[in-house]
């Protein structure tokens, strides 16, 4: 009987510690992604050049019960300062893809404004992303942030409760 008591006495704090650390890790990783995304948007605002361009939105569709389609990639076509037309895949900011919308031409392209850093023209974004701020990126990551916070708080509370008991 003593072995079962001993096992139970160290298991709860370890599980609580793992929950707290996992939650803190998830929360920290998501906060870093939001800050990096916001920094990238700020850099494009400060140094980016806006030019007319086209966006081609690629979709991935699922079948079955929860069937639906979602944007999986956005390809941007634009002329940079050197003249030739460039094609660049829009990078995700905080794992979020900005999807331009509007009427499509016969080839499925959407007229849009593209913003790029002249030093790195292959790293382009649709200019609509410039209206986003950190709060918009947080809203896109709300589920992961909530899960991380819940795990961190629950694990920490369990550790404190266990400490007060024993």
C-alpha positions, 0 to 999 in steps of 0.5 A: 500500500505504501508504494501506491501512495508514494507513486501518487505523491510524485505523479501529480506534481510531475504531470502538473509541471509538464502541463505548465511547461508545455502550456508555457512553451506553446504560449511562448512559441505563438507569441514569438510568431506574432511578434516576428509577423508584426515586425515583418509587416512593420518593415514592409511599411517602412521599406517596402515598395508598392507596385501593381500586380496579380495574385493567384490563390491556390486552394486545397479541398477536403472531402467527406463530412467536413468538406470544404476548401481553404486557401493553401498558397498565394502566388504574386506576380509583379514587376520590380524596380529592375523591370522583369516580371517576378513571381513569388509565393506569399510567405505566411506571417505567424502561420497566417496567409493573407488572401487577396480577394476581388474579381478574377480574370479569365485565368483566375488571377486577382488584380492587387497591389504587391509590396516588396522590399527592394533588397529582397524582391522574392519576399513579397506580400499582398499590400493588404497585409499592411493594414494588419497589426499584432492584434490581427495576428493574435486573432488568427492564432487565438485557439493556440494562444488559448490552449497554451494559456489554459495549460500553463494556468492549469498546470501552475494552479495544480502545482500550487495546490499540490504544494499547499497540500503537502 
